[in-house]
Amino acid sequence: MPRGVPKAPLIDRFLRRVDKNGVVVSEELSVCWEWRGAVYTTGYGQLQKETWGEDYTHRWSYVHHIGPIPEGKLVRHKCDNRRCVNPAHLELGDNKDNVADMVERHYKPCNRKFTANDIGDIKTLREGGMIYKDIAKIYGCNRRTVERIFTGVYYSSF
């Protein structure tokens, strides 16, 4: 196949790498659109700036669906899911806002060890429809820890 300018528009190429059936992180937000392409070690979706005009998928999604990002502003995730590119989950802010989000959402580290019973109970609660945030409150940890347990990133042998 000859190399050159791709025939498909960028949005079509972008959406081919997006799973619109991602996690539901809260009752207030709709489903995350999770990026399934390349990812930086930080967990954010990765793009080639030369082709896309942006390095990060959430920034590209914001620009494409909402509009330009003003100088000095960041694109923040309301859902706290770094792979999410759902424009309804993205908002502008500055570094101060980003730090405030981090403090509010990750109010305490989860340095505890989970037992096999805890892991089973967490998976059962999630499969029963309870959202990550509510499960995290029960176990005294943050939502991301519960998500990682449920998806097998943490404690995958249980």
PyMOL commands that set and color helices and strands:
alter all, ss='L'
color gray80, all
select helices_A, chain A and resi 10-15+49-52+57-65+87-89+95-105+116-127+132-139+143-151
alter helices_A, ss='H'
color red, helices_A
select strands_A, chain A and resi 18-19+34-35+74-77+90-93
alter strands_A, ss='S'
color yellow, strands_A
deselect
rebuild
show_as cartoon
